Amino acid sequence: MEKKQKKIFVILITAAILIAVLPFLTLKDASFGGSDDAGSAMAKKINKEYEPWFEPVLESLIGGEIPGEIESLLFCIQTGIGVGIIAFYMGRLYERRKLGMDTEKL
């Protein structure tokens, strides 16, 4: 790697680490609720007799509420799988165009 490329690499890695760490240091007492919780709370506020139609599948299997950290982990895994699938097919399209192949038969 050239010296300029190494410098850019170090700057980008430092920026990524700061983006990941700074929120934990600056937002000590912040609470980040999910949109599901906010929707349920608003529905109860509008209609006092509101009853959810069903219980989340994992919560019914384990007999209680899933911890927030595990819920976030599952969401991140789901996101990673989705991004991987999209990136895979975008790479295939790019390679087909690069090689001059027919892109209609994907």
HUSULFEN-V595844 format. One record per run of one state. SS is the DSSP state (A for helix, B for strand, O for the rest). FROM is the first residue (numbers start at 0). TO is the last residue. Records with the same first field share a line. If there is no record, write none. Layout:
SS->FROM-TO ; FROM-TO
//
This chain:
O->0-1 ; 26-33 ; 46-55 ; 62-66 ; 99-105
A->2-25 ; 34-45 ; 56-61 ; 67-98
//
